[in-house]
Structures are given as C-alpha cells and as structure tokens.
Amino acid sequence: MSAVRTLVDLLAGRADAATLAPRDWDGVISVARAEAMLATLAHHLRDTGLPPAVAALFADQRAAARVAQAQALWEVEMARRALAPQGIEFVLLKGAAYAAAGLSCSEGRQIGDLDILVQALDVRRAENALLNAGWEWVKSDPYDDFYYREHMHELPPLIHSVRDRMIDVHHTILPLTHRKTPDALALVGDAVATVDGYAVLCPEDMAVHCAAHMIADGDLQGGLRNLWDFHCLTRDFASADPGYWGKLDGRAAMHGLRGAAHRSARLARDIYGAVLPPGWDRHDPADLWFRRRLLARDDWGRQTDFLLQQAFYIRSHWMRMPPLMLAKHLWTKWRKGHNPASRGTSSS
C-alpha cells in the first residue's frame, strides 16, 4: 500500500499503527510532512504504541504545534489591538479561527498567515490601522497591487516589520471575479463569539468556507489537510447538533456553494470514512478525479501525476475569472515572469 493511503487510513482509523514496519513509517512521515499534517498525525496517534524514534518525533511535533498555536493566537490579539481603537470588528478565518474556538481540527494544525474577514466598507480603514501598527506590504509590484484590489477577495498580504507574521485581510471568501458570490454580509453578521471574545464564522459557514477554499477556489494543493478540517468540522458540529447537516445544506445553497459542500462531504466519506446522512451520501463519477488529485504523492512525499496537477491548476483559474480576463492575466504574468527586472516581485 502507498504511504499516502497508509496516512489517510491511520487518520481514518482503518489502519493500526502497531502493524507498520520502520520503512512504512519513513513514507508516512514524508507524506504527512509534505501535506503539513505531521503534527496532526502526531496528535491523532498520541495514545498509540509507536516505535521509540517515531514517538520522539511525534512528541516534538506536538510541542512545536503548541508553541506555534500560541504564537498565532498572540497575533490575533495584536490584530485586535490594532483594529479595535478604530472601531473595526473582524471575524477570524481558517486555522486561527479553529484554534480560537478550540476545535478538534486545530490539534497539530499548522497556522501560517492570520486570515481575518472585515466588512467591505471597513477595508481601507483596516489597511491604514494595520500599517500604522507596524505591518507593511509584502508585494511592491503595481500589477499585483491592482489585481488584488480590483479582483480579489482580500487586500495584498501584509507582514509585520518586527514579528515577521503575515496577515490577510479579507472582505469576502472568494475572488470578486469568481462565478460564485457568497453573501459576505451574512458571513460577518451571523458570526459567533468564542469564550475569549473573538468572532468566528458560525458552524455552517465555517464548513462552507472550508469547502469553498478547497473545492471552489483552489487546485487542491494541500487538499488532504483541508479535507481533514472539513471532516472534523462537520463530524463535531453534527455530533453536537442533530440538525446540522440540514442547516449546512441550506447555508451552502444560500452562498451558492452547495456543490462544493456536497463534494467535500463525499470526499471526506471516501478518504476519511465520514458518515453522511441521506441526501449527502450519493456517488458522483467525477469525484474520482478529485480523489486522485488528493492522493497524488509518492512515498517520498513528492507530487505525482503532473498532468492532473496542471488540469486542476487550470480549473482553479477558470473558475476564478471570465475567459478574456483570465487570458489577459496569464499573459501579463507570463511576460512579467520573463522580464528579469520584475522577477521575484510577483506571485499572486
């Protein structure tokens, strides 16, 4: 069995860690590291008998994840201190939201950039407040700046000049040019508070956003981790609320993302063994390609199936932009990539 399938089987509870040989662990660890899931696996197997070397590595991973999560939550507080005096409220997204809410998917989850959602009318004020508080632009390229501001769902990324931590300020969850237009006001208006007073998306919107990020707005790079997030979110929310799946269906439809939510649920069933209710537990032949894309790694953790990668990359851009805009954007990026003076300044 391939290492990537062993990894998902361990997470799904279909495989017994005690039966793995040392060389099996080499592949599983390589794939988990490549998918940014090594600390997640370490948490998942924390009460399992493991070979001493693996147990030591996993203990280090859990400790490092705790430190990283504390740093991420401190960055949340720094953003609050920068924005609150201006009366700007924000909703946490992705990893920081999961950590702030104490959700199971946050265990061992790597948290990179701080992602926040503000109302569109507050974007400019939020930008100025963060700049005044020590953040600065990552990108200096005029085209990238224009592209973000006119077409994307977020400002160009900012990085703090002292703490070297990045923040992405969103005003919705999909690019403005995307074929789907989620209700950004509803996302902010129906947010809920954590015990520490931070705002996060409501349970249904949290899963919808996860599905949108994975299925509707990406090429499935890092998809196994995102799918694990979706699986844990829906499993835990449904366990606490028997009517959750129905609410999720309605909320996803409202945002125009019902297809993405249902596909994410089916993939979670096929890969992580999620138990789905009637209406969700069907079969779509096209899911085969998504499963292949998600599992396309060799035992060294390297991406495989280059043509499928490219097909999903093209798909992600095709969904983001109308054809003429896409052609112009790709042509501009190609020209800039072949201009020595502009290399290294553009990566939107």
BALOBA-1460 file (C-alpha; in Angstrom, 3 decimals):
// residues 348
<rec num="1" residu="m" x="0.000" y="0.000" z="0.000"/>
<rec num="2" residu="s" x="1.274" y="3.521" z="-0.788"/>
<rec num="3" residu="a" x="2.369" y="5.815" z="2.023"/>
<rec num="4" residu="v" x="-0.329" y="8.392" z="1.291"/>
<rec num="5" residu="r" x="-3.048" y="5.745" z="1.579"/>
<rec num="6" residu="t" x="-1.497" y="4.481" z="4.800"/>
<rec num="7" residu="l" x="-1.572" y="8.047" z="6.137"/>
<rec num="8" residu="v" x="-5.255" y="8.552" z="5.437"/>
<rec num="9" residu="d" x="-6.049" y="5.078" z="6.757"/>
<rec num="10" residu="l" x="-4.289" y="5.917" z="10.026"/>
<rec num="11" residu="l" x="-6.279" y="9.126" z="10.343"/>
<rec num="12" residu="a" x="-9.498" y="7.346" z="9.447"/>
<rec num="13" residu="g" x="-8.883" y="4.535" z="11.939"/>
<rec num="14" residu="r" x="-8.697" y="1.889" z="9.230"/>
<rec num="15" residu="a" x="-5.030" y="1.090" z="9.869"/>
<rec num="16" residu="d" x="-3.267" y="0.031" z="13.061"/>
<rec num="17" residu="a" x="-0.066" y="1.969" z="13.757"/>
<rec num="18" residu="a" x="1.360" y="-1.063" z="15.575"/>
<rec num="19" residu="t" x="1.455" y="-3.057" z="12.328"/>
<rec num="20" residu="l" x="3.654" y="-0.598" z="10.431"/>
<rec num="21" residu="a" x="7.254" y="-1.553" z="9.681"/>
<rec num="22" residu="p" x="10.066" y="1.024" z="10.045"/>
<rec num="23" residu="r" x="10.197" y="1.612" z="6.298"/>
<rec num="24" residu="d" x="6.429" y="2.183" z="6.299"/>
<rec num="25" residu="w" x="6.914" y="4.964" z="8.843"/>
<rec num="26" residu="d" x="9.516" y="6.615" z="6.599"/>
<rec num="27" residu="g" x="6.945" y="7.000" z="3.835"/>
<rec num="28" residu="v" x="4.066" y="8.021" z="6.096"/>
<rec num="29" residu="i" x="6.185" y="10.678" z="7.805"/>
<rec num="30" residu="s" x="7.412" y="12.027" z="4.456"/>
<rec num="31" residu="v" x="3.886" y="12.322" z="3.081"/>
<rec num="32" residu="a" x="2.467" y="13.780" z="6.298"/>
<rec num="33" residu="r" x="5.221" y="16.384" z="6.342"/>
<rec num="34" residu="a" x="4.569" y="17.293" z="2.696"/>
<rec num="35" residu="e" x="0.847" y="17.686" z="3.422"/>
<rec num="36" residu="a" x="1.542" y="19.815" z="6.553"/>
<rec num="37" residu="m" x="-0.139" y="17.086" z="8.615"/>
<rec num="38" residu="l" x="2.741" y="15.614" z="10.614"/>
<rec num="39" residu="a" x="1.712" y="17.267" z="13.898"/>
<rec num="40" residu="t" x="-1.916" y="16.389" z="13.144"/>
<rec num="41" residu="l" x="-0.937" y="12.737" z="12.809"/>
<rec num="42" residu="a" x="1.150" y="13.023" z="15.983"/>
<rec num="43" residu="h" x="-1.904" y="14.233" z="17.903"/>
<rec num="44" residu="h" x="-4.122" y="11.600" z="16.368"/>
<rec num="45" residu="l" x="-1.752" y="8.802" z="17.419"/>
<rec num="46" residu="r" x="-0.708" y="10.272" z="20.781"/>
<rec num="47" residu="d" x="-2.157" y="7.370" z="22.796"/>
<rec num="48" residu="t" x="-0.862" y="4.683" z="20.431"/>
<rec num="49" residu="g" x="2.150" y="2.447" z="20.920"/>
<rec num="50" residu="l" x="4.786" y="3.673" z="18.485"/>
<rec num="51" residu="p" x="8.437" y="2.820" z="17.741"/>
<rec num="52" residu="p" x="10.675" y="4.921" z="20.012"/>
<rec num="53" residu="a" x="12.068" y="7.081" z="17.208"/>
<rec num="54" residu="v" x="8.589" y="7.819" z="15.854"/>
<rec num="55" residu="a" x="7.247" y="8.510" z="19.347"/>
<rec num="56" residu="a" x="10.070" y="11.002" z="19.991"/>
<rec num="57" residu="l" x="9.479" y="12.758" z="16.674"/>
<rec num="58" residu="f" x="5.749" y="12.969" z="17.315"/>
<rec num="59" residu="a" x="6.296" y="14.360" z="20.822"/>
<rec num="60" residu="d" x="8.469" y="17.104" z="19.319"/>
<rec num="61" residu="q" x="5.810" y="17.820" z="16.716"/>
<rec num="62" residu="r" x="3.087" y="18.177" z="19.340"/>
<rec num="63" residu="a" x="5.246" y="20.524" z="21.394"/>
<rec num="64" residu="a" x="6.128" y="22.641" z="18.356"/>
<rec num="65" residu="a" x="2.469" y="22.800" z="17.357"/>
<rec num="66" residu="r" x="1.506" y="24.116" z="20.796"/>
<rec num="67" residu="v" x="4.098" y="26.874" z="20.545"/>
<rec num="68" residu="a" x="3.024" y="27.773" z="17.007"/>
<rec num="69" residu="q" x="-0.618" y="27.900" z="18.034"/>
<rec num="70" residu="a" x="0.179" y="30.191" z="20.966"/>
<rec num="71" residu="q" x="2.084" y="32.480" z="18.585"/>
<rec num="72" residu="a" x="-0.853" y="32.508" z="16.170"/>
<rec num="73" residu="l" x="-3.317" y="33.433" z="18.912"/>
<rec num="74" residu="w" x="-0.984" y="36.181" z="20.103"/>
<rec num="75" residu="e" x="-1.026" y="37.555" z="16.556"/>
<rec num="76" residu="v" x="-4.830" y="37.537" z="16.727"/>
<rec num="77" residu="e" x="-4.621" y="39.666" z="19.846"/>
<rec num="78" residu="m" x="-2.177" y="42.039" z="18.159"/>
<rec num="79" residu="a" x="-4.608" y="42.489" z="15.276"/>
<rec num="80" residu="r" x="-7.405" y="43.185" z="17.740"/>
<rec num="81" residu="r" x="-5.319" y="45.829" z="19.486"/>
<rec num="82" residu="a" x="-4.569" y="47.485" z="16.157"/>
<rec num="83" residu="l" x="-8.142" y="47.480" z="14.862"/>
<rec num="84" residu="a" x="-10.316" y="47.867" z="17.969"/>
<rec num="85" residu="p" x="-9.390" y="51.528" z="18.639"/>
<rec num="86" residu="q" x="-10.719" y="52.326" z="15.157"/>
<rec num="87" residu="g" x="-13.974" y="50.513" z="15.879"/>
<rec num="88" residu="i" x="-13.186" y="47.830" z="13.301"/>
<rec num="89" residu="e" x="-14.502" y="44.373" z="14.123"/>
<rec num="90" residu="f" x="-13.199" y="41.283" z="12.372"/>
<rec num="91" residu="v" x="-14.018" y="37.605" z="12.049"/>
<rec num="92" residu="l" x="-11.249" y="35.021" z="12.287"/>
<rec num="93" residu="l" x="-10.900" y="32.558" z="9.415"/>
<rec num="94" residu="k" x="-9.202" y="29.199" z="8.861"/>
<rec num="95" residu="g" x="-6.529" y="27.973" z="11.277"/>
<rec num="96" residu="a" x="-6.651" y="30.869" z="13.714"/>
<rec num="97" residu="a" x="-10.424" y="30.512" z="13.944"/>
<rec num="98" residu="y" x="-10.177" y="26.788" z="14.644"/>
<rec num="99" residu="a" x="-7.606" y="27.412" z="17.376"/>
<rec num="100" residu="a" x="-9.521" y="30.290" z="18.955"/>
<rec num="101" residu="a" x="-12.687" y="28.190" z="19.018"/>
<rec num="102" residu="g" x="-10.866" y="25.160" z="20.463"/>
<rec num="103" residu="l" x="-11.993" y="22.866" z="17.656"/>
<rec num="104" residu="s" x="-10.540" y="19.374" z="17.259"/>
<rec num="105" residu="c" x="-9.191" y="20.104" z="13.780"/>
<rec num="106" residu="s" x="-6.839" y="22.646" z="15.356"/>
<rec num="107" residu="e" x="-4.884" y="19.897" z="17.127"/>
<rec num="108" residu="g" x="-1.490" y="19.895" z="15.458"/>
<rec num="109" residu="r" x="-2.711" y="22.080" z="12.630"/>
<rec num="110" residu="q" x="-0.116" y="24.371" z="11.140"/>
<rec num="111" residu="i" x="-1.217" y="28.004" z="11.180"/>
<rec num="112" residu="g" x="0.584" y="30.211" z="8.714"/>
<rec num="113" residu="d" x="-0.904" y="33.587" z="7.861"/>
<rec num="114" residu="l" x="-3.522" y="35.202" z="10.062"/>
<rec num="115" residu="d" x="-6.719" y="35.418" z="7.988"/>
<rec num="116" residu="i" x="-9.420" y="37.857" z="9.043"/>
<rec num="117" residu="l" x="-12.698" y="38.959" z="7.486"/>
<rec num="118" residu="v" x="-13.928" y="42.545" z="7.750"/>
<rec num="119" residu="q" x="-16.860" y="44.298" z="6.164"/>
<rec num="120" residu="a" x="-16.050" y="45.755" z="2.759"/>
<rec num="121" residu="l" x="-16.708" y="49.283" z="3.997"/>
<rec num="122" residu="d" x="-14.013" y="48.806" z="6.672"/>
<rec num="123" residu="v" x="-11.256" y="47.528" z="4.383"/>
<rec num="124" residu="r" x="-9.492" y="50.844" z="3.814"/>
<rec num="125" residu="r" x="-9.612" y="51.807" z="7.489"/>
<rec num="126" residu="a" x="-8.337" y="48.347" z="8.481"/>
<rec num="127" residu="e" x="-5.493" y="48.710" z="5.992"/>
<rec num="128" residu="n" x="-4.448" y="52.078" z="7.436"/>
<rec num="129" residu="a" x="-4.733" y="50.877" z="11.036"/>
<rec num="130" residu="l" x="-2.510" y="47.865" z="10.369"/>
<rec num="131" residu="l" x="0.067" y="49.952" z="8.501"/>
<rec num="132" residu="n" x="0.193" y="52.367" z="11.419"/>
<rec num="133" residu="a" x="0.629" y="49.432" z="13.825"/>
<rec num="134" residu="g" x="3.764" y="48.089" z="12.137"/>
<rec num="135" residu="w" x="2.564" y="45.920" z="9.268"/>
<rec num="136" residu="e" x="3.931" y="46.583" z="5.797"/>
<rec num="137" residu="w" x="3.323" y="45.370" z="2.280"/>
<rec num="138" residu="v" x="4.800" y="42.067" z="1.153"/>
<rec num="139" residu="k" x="4.295" y="42.843" z="-2.533"/>
<rec num="140" residu="s" x="5.572" y="46.011" z="-4.184"/>
<rec num="141" residu="d" x="4.548" y="45.166" z="-7.737"/>
<rec num="142" residu="p" x="1.966" y="47.624" z="-9.187"/>
<rec num="143" residu="y" x="0.174" y="44.961" z="-11.227"/>
<rec num="144" residu="d" x="-0.199" y="42.635" z="-8.257"/>
<rec num="145" residu="d" x="-1.463" y="45.502" z="-6.107"/>
<rec num="146" residu="f" x="-4.034" y="46.444" z="-8.748"/>
<rec num="147" residu="y" x="-5.058" y="42.810" z="-9.236"/>
<rec num="148" residu="y" x="-5.659" y="42.232" z="-5.533"/>
<rec num="149" residu="r" x="-7.608" y="45.449" z="-5.016"/>
<rec num="150" residu="e" x="-9.810" y="45.192" z="-8.095"/>
<rec num="151" residu="h" x="-10.418" y="41.469" z="-8.434"/>
<rec num="152" residu="m" x="-9.564" y="39.549" z="-5.285"/>
<rec num="153" residu="h" x="-11.390" y="38.851" z="-2.031"/>
<rec num="154" residu="e" x="-8.600" y="40.281" z="0.100"/>
<rec num="155" residu="l" x="-6.021" y="43.019" z="0.320"/>
<rec num="156" residu="p" x="-2.470" y="42.310" z="-0.806"/>
<rec num="157" residu="p" x="-0.751" y="40.432" z="2.046"/>
<rec num="158" residu="l" x="0.862" y="42.381" z="4.887"/>
<rec num="159" residu="i" x="3.732" y="41.324" z="7.135"/>
<rec num="160" residu="h" x="4.670" y="42.770" z="10.497"/>
<rec num="161" residu="s" x="8.028" y="44.537" z="10.413"/>
<rec num="162" residu="v" x="9.112" y="43.184" z="13.819"/>
<rec num="163" residu="r" x="7.276" y="39.901" z="14.394"/>
<rec num="164" residu="d" x="7.580" y="38.752" z="10.753"/>
<rec num="165" residu="r" x="3.996" y="37.428" z="10.778"/>
<rec num="166" residu="m" x="1.671" y="37.819" z="7.820"/>
<rec num="167" residu="i" x="-1.962" y="38.893" z="7.829"/>
<rec num="168" residu="d" x="-4.521" y="38.560" z="5.025"/>
<rec num="169" residu="v" x="-7.452" y="40.967" z="5.287"/>
<rec num="170" residu="h" x="-10.491" y="39.509" z="3.533"/>
<rec num="171" residu="h" x="-13.744" y="41.254" z="2.676"/>
<rec num="172" residu="t" x="-15.344" y="38.075" z="1.307"/>
<rec num="173" residu="i" x="-14.247" y="34.448" z="0.846"/>
<rec num="174" residu="l" x="-13.964" y="34.091" z="-2.942"/>
<rec num="175" residu="p" x="-12.462" y="36.420" z="-5.567"/>
<rec num="176" residu="l" x="-14.782" y="39.138" z="-6.815"/>
<rec num="177" residu="t" x="-14.457" y="37.716" z="-10.328"/>
<rec num="178" residu="h" x="-15.415" y="34.189" z="-9.232"/>
<rec num="179" residu="r" x="-18.520" y="32.557" z="-10.673"/>
<rec num="180" residu="k" x="-19.856" y="32.117" z="-7.142"/>
<rec num="181" residu="t" x="-20.713" y="35.092" z="-4.944"/>
<rec num="182" residu="p" x="-21.060" y="34.183" z="-1.264"/>
<rec num="183" residu="d" x="-23.076" y="36.523" z="0.962"/>
<rec num="184" residu="a" x="-20.288" y="38.411" z="2.727"/>
<rec num="185" residu="l" x="-22.680" y="40.404" z="4.917"/>
<rec num="186" residu="a" x="-24.268" y="37.192" z="6.178"/>
<rec num="187" residu="l" x="-20.852" y="35.711" z="6.915"/>
<rec num="188" residu="v" x="-19.997" y="38.653" z="9.161"/>
<rec num="189" residu="g" x="-23.488" y="39.214" z="10.531"/>
<rec num="190" residu="d" x="-24.013" y="35.627" z="11.668"/>
<rec num="191" residu="a" x="-20.545" y="35.151" z="13.176"/>
<rec num="192" residu="v" x="-20.380" y="33.828" z="16.731"/>
<rec num="193" residu="a" x="-18.085" y="34.654" z="19.651"/>
<rec num="194" residu="t" x="-15.534" y="32.348" z="21.236"/>
<rec num="195" residu="v" x="-15.068" y="32.156" z="25.003"/>
<rec num="196" residu="d" x="-12.248" y="34.716" z="24.682"/>
<rec num="197" residu="g" x="-14.463" y="37.138" z="22.804"/>
<rec num="198" residu="y" x="-13.110" y="36.655" z="19.299"/>
<rec num="199" residu="a" x="-15.550" y="36.318" z="16.409"/>
<rec num="200" residu="v" x="-15.527" y="33.237" z="14.182"/>
<rec num="201" residu="l" x="-17.865" y="32.092" z="11.434"/>
<rec num="202" residu="c" x="-20.976" y="30.234" z="12.536"/>
<rec num="203" residu="p" x="-20.649" y="26.416" z="12.348"/>
<rec num="204" residu="e" x="-22.355" y="26.144" z="8.978"/>
<rec num="205" residu="d" x="-20.382" y="28.986" z="7.389"/>
<rec num="206" residu="m" x="-17.142" y="27.586" z="8.781"/>
<rec num="207" residu="a" x="-17.648" y="24.345" z="6.859"/>
<rec num="208" residu="v" x="-18.855" y="26.211" z="3.768"/>
<rec num="209" residu="h" x="-15.731" y="28.359" z="3.788"/>
<rec num="210" residu="c" x="-13.549" y="25.289" z="4.173"/>
<rec num="211" residu="a" x="-15.272" y="23.664" z="1.184"/>
<rec num="212" residu="a" x="-15.026" y="26.852" z="-0.857"/>
<rec num="213" residu="h" x="-11.318" y="27.211" z="-0.144"/>
<rec num="214" residu="m" x="-10.660" y="23.600" z="-1.117"/>
<rec num="215" residu="i" x="-13.060" y="22.886" z="-3.998"/>
<rec num="216" residu="a" x="-14.199" y="26.204" z="-5.456"/>
<rec num="217" residu="d" x="-11.072" y="28.318" z="-5.143"/>
<rec num="218" residu="g" x="-8.065" y="26.062" z="-5.275"/>
<rec num="219" residu="d" x="-6.128" y="23.463" z="-7.210"/>
<rec num="220" residu="l" x="-6.288" y="21.042" z="-4.232"/>
<rec num="221" residu="q" x="-2.703" y="21.747" z="-3.245"/>
<rec num="222" residu="g" x="-2.609" y="20.738" z="0.422"/>
<rec num="223" residu="g" x="-6.053" y="19.274" z="-0.046"/>
<rec num="224" residu="l" x="-5.717" y="16.392" z="2.409"/>
<rec num="225" residu="r" x="-5.277" y="18.820" z="5.291"/>
<rec num="226" residu="n" x="-8.182" y="20.987" z="4.148"/>
<rec num="227" residu="l" x="-10.346" y="17.909" z="3.728"/>
<rec num="228" residu="w" x="-9.389" y="16.780" z="7.244"/>
<rec num="229" residu="d" x="-10.532" y="20.187" z="8.507"/>
<rec num="230" residu="f" x="-13.875" y="19.762" z="6.747"/>
<rec num="231" residu="h" x="-14.269" y="16.208" z="8.033"/>
<rec num="232" residu="c" x="-13.552" y="17.170" z="11.644"/>
<rec num="233" residu="l" x="-15.710" y="20.293" z="11.500"/>
<rec num="234" residu="t" x="-18.784" y="18.553" z="10.124"/>
<rec num="235" residu="r" x="-18.348" y="15.482" z="12.329"/>
<rec num="236" residu="d" x="-18.041" y="17.519" z="15.511"/>
<rec num="237" residu="f" x="-20.761" y="20.036" z="14.688"/>
<rec num="238" residu="a" x="-23.174" y="17.261" z="13.661"/>
<rec num="239" residu="s" x="-22.419" y="15.404" z="16.889"/>
<rec num="240" residu="a" x="-23.456" y="18.491" z="18.873"/>
<rec num="241" residu="d" x="-26.457" y="19.373" z="16.674"/>
<rec num="242" residu="p" x="-28.538" y="16.595" z="15.033"/>
<rec num="243" residu="g" x="-29.937" y="19.111" z="12.550"/>
<rec num="244" residu="y" x="-26.541" y="20.369" z="11.468"/>
<rec num="245" residu="w" x="-26.373" y="18.712" z="8.051"/>
<rec num="246" residu="g" x="-29.688" y="20.213" z="7.047"/>
<rec num="247" residu="k" x="-28.582" y="23.648" z="8.202"/>
<rec num="248" residu="l" x="-25.313" y="23.250" z="6.329"/>
<rec num="249" residu="d" x="-27.167" y="22.317" z="3.147"/>
<rec num="250" residu="g" x="-29.316" y="25.433" z="3.353"/>
<rec num="251" residu="r" x="-26.465" y="27.717" z="4.218"/>
<rec num="252" residu="a" x="-24.267" y="26.364" z="1.423"/>
<rec num="253" residu="a" x="-27.110" y="26.879" z="-1.059"/>
<rec num="254" residu="m" x="-27.537" y="30.473" z="0.137"/>
<rec num="255" residu="h" x="-23.860" y="31.161" z="-0.574"/>
<rec num="256" residu="g" x="-24.004" y="29.419" z="-3.969"/>
<rec num="257" residu="l" x="-21.638" y="26.724" z="-2.710"/>
<rec num="258" residu="r" x="-23.902" y="23.717" z="-2.259"/>
<rec num="259" residu="g" x="-21.980" y="21.719" z="-4.857"/>
<rec num="260" residu="a" x="-18.635" y="22.413" z="-3.172"/>
<rec num="261" residu="a" x="-20.001" y="21.451" z="0.248"/>
<rec num="262" residu="h" x="-21.531" y="18.204" z="-1.016"/>
<rec num="263" residu="r" x="-18.400" y="17.236" z="-2.929"/>
<rec num="264" residu="s" x="-16.273" y="17.921" z="0.155"/>
<rec num="265" residu="a" x="-18.564" y="15.693" z="2.210"/>
<rec num="266" residu="r" x="-18.341" y="12.860" z="-0.299"/>
<rec num="267" residu="l" x="-14.558" y="13.130" z="-0.432"/>
<rec num="268" residu="a" x="-14.435" y="13.091" z="3.378"/>
<rec num="269" residu="r" x="-16.506" y="9.902" z="3.255"/>
<rec num="270" residu="d" x="-14.321" y="8.271" z="0.613"/>
<rec num="271" residu="i" x="-10.973" y="9.222" z="2.156"/>
<rec num="272" residu="y" x="-11.555" y="9.653" z="5.889"/>
<rec num="273" residu="g" x="-14.620" y="7.456" z="6.373"/>
<rec num="274" residu="a" x="-17.095" y="10.219" z="7.200"/>
<rec num="275" residu="v" x="-20.639" y="9.048" z="7.902"/>
<rec num="276" residu="l" x="-23.081" y="11.085" z="5.823"/>
<rec num="277" residu="p" x="-26.843" y="11.488" z="6.183"/>
<rec num="278" residu="p" x="-29.384" y="10.803" z="3.417"/>
<rec num="279" residu="g" x="-29.190" y="13.364" z="0.657"/>
<rec num="280" residu="w" x="-25.453" y="13.691" z="1.038"/>
<rec num="281" residu="d" x="-24.387" y="10.066" z="0.700"/>
<rec num="282" residu="r" x="-24.562" y="9.663" z="-3.057"/>
<rec num="283" residu="h" x="-21.928" y="8.895" z="-5.681"/>
<rec num="284" residu="d" x="-20.614" y="11.192" z="-8.389"/>
<rec num="285" residu="p" x="-18.262" y="9.683" z="-11.007"/>
<rec num="286" residu="a" x="-16.363" y="12.999" z="-11.233"/>
<rec num="287" residu="d" x="-15.229" y="12.579" z="-7.618"/>
<rec num="288" residu="l" x="-12.710" y="10.047" z="-8.913"/>
<rec num="289" residu="w" x="-10.534" y="12.831" z="-10.312"/>
<rec num="290" residu="f" x="-10.639" y="14.752" z="-7.036"/>
<rec num="291" residu="r" x="-9.626" y="11.648" z="-5.085"/>
<rec num="292" residu="r" x="-6.758" y="11.017" z="-7.495"/>
<rec num="293" residu="r" x="-5.593" y="14.599" z="-7.124"/>
<rec num="294" residu="l" x="-5.736" y="14.459" z="-3.323"/>
<rec num="295" residu="l" x="-3.766" y="11.209" z="-3.164"/>
<rec num="296" residu="a" x="-1.181" y="12.054" z="-5.822"/>
<rec num="297" residu="r" x="2.029" y="11.661" z="-3.794"/>
<rec num="298" residu="d" x="4.775" y="9.071" z="-3.904"/>
<rec num="299" residu="d" x="6.376" y="7.502" z="-0.834"/>
<rec num="300" residu="w" x="8.922" y="10.338" z="-0.683"/>
<rec num="301" residu="g" x="6.135" y="12.882" z="-0.337"/>
<rec num="302" residu="r" x="6.638" y="14.222" z="-3.848"/>
<rec num="303" residu="q" x="3.717" y="15.258" z="-6.027"/>
<rec num="304" residu="t" x="2.863" y="12.854" z="-8.825"/>
<rec num="305" residu="d" x="0.552" y="12.937" z="-11.869"/>
<rec num="306" residu="f" x="1.801" y="16.227" z="-13.300"/>
<rec num="307" residu="l" x="-0.909" y="16.424" z="-15.960"/>
<rec num="308" residu="l" x="-3.651" y="16.086" z="-13.345"/>
<rec num="309" residu="q" x="-1.970" y="18.801" z="-11.266"/>
<rec num="310" residu="q" x="-1.993" y="21.112" z="-14.263"/>
<rec num="311" residu="a" x="-5.609" y="20.293" z="-15.057"/>
<rec num="312" residu="f" x="-6.677" y="21.311" z="-11.543"/>
<rec num="313" residu="y" x="-4.496" y="24.413" z="-11.702"/>
<rec num="314" residu="i" x="-6.225" y="25.483" z="-14.917"/>
<rec num="315" residu="r" x="-9.612" y="24.624" z="-13.410"/>
<rec num="316" residu="s" x="-8.954" y="26.826" z="-10.385"/>
<rec num="317" residu="h" x="-8.168" y="29.820" z="-12.594"/>
<rec num="318" residu="w" x="-11.055" y="29.082" z="-14.949"/>
<rec num="319" residu="m" x="-13.479" y="29.269" z="-12.028"/>
<rec num="320" residu="r" x="-11.913" y="32.468" z="-10.745"/>
<rec num="321" residu="m" x="-12.113" y="34.584" z="-13.892"/>
<rec num="322" residu="p" x="-14.047" y="35.060" z="-17.122"/>
<rec num="323" residu="p" x="-12.108" y="33.760" z="-20.143"/>
<rec num="324" residu="l" x="-10.897" y="37.111" z="-21.509"/>
<rec num="325" residu="m" x="-9.765" y="38.310" z="-18.089"/>
<rec num="326" residu="l" x="-8.012" y="35.002" z="-17.473"/>
<rec num="327" residu="a" x="-6.171" y="35.206" z="-20.791"/>
<rec num="328" residu="k" x="-5.044" y="38.767" z="-20.071"/>
<rec num="329" residu="h" x="-3.961" y="37.885" z="-16.530"/>
<rec num="330" residu="l" x="-1.950" y="34.821" z="-17.572"/>
<rec num="331" residu="w" x="-0.341" y="36.753" z="-20.421"/>
<rec num="332" residu="t" x="0.661" y="39.558" z="-18.059"/>
<rec num="333" residu="k" x="2.062" y="37.114" z="-15.506"/>
<rec num="334" residu="w" x="3.967" y="35.245" z="-18.237"/>
<rec num="335" residu="r" x="5.516" y="38.457" z="-19.563"/>
<rec num="336" residu="k" x="6.487" y="39.567" z="-16.058"/>
<rec num="337" residu="g" x="7.998" y="36.153" z="-15.355"/>
<rec num="338" residu="h" x="10.209" y="36.521" z="-18.421"/>
<rec num="339" residu="n" x="11.268" y="40.065" z="-17.569"/>
<rec num="340" residu="p" x="14.447" y="39.952" z="-15.434"/>
<rec num="341" residu="a" x="13.620" y="43.312" z="-13.833"/>
<rec num="342" residu="s" x="10.328" y="42.020" z="-12.443"/>
<rec num="343" residu="r" x="11.275" y="38.516" z="-11.335"/>
<rec num="344" residu="g" x="10.817" y="37.812" z="-7.668"/>
<rec num="345" residu="t" x="8.254" y="40.600" z="-7.214"/>
<rec num="346" residu="s" x="5.072" y="38.883" z="-8.325"/>
<rec num="347" residu="s" x="3.313" y="35.744" z="-7.160"/>
<rec num="348" residu="s" x="-0.422" y="36.375" z="-6.945"/>
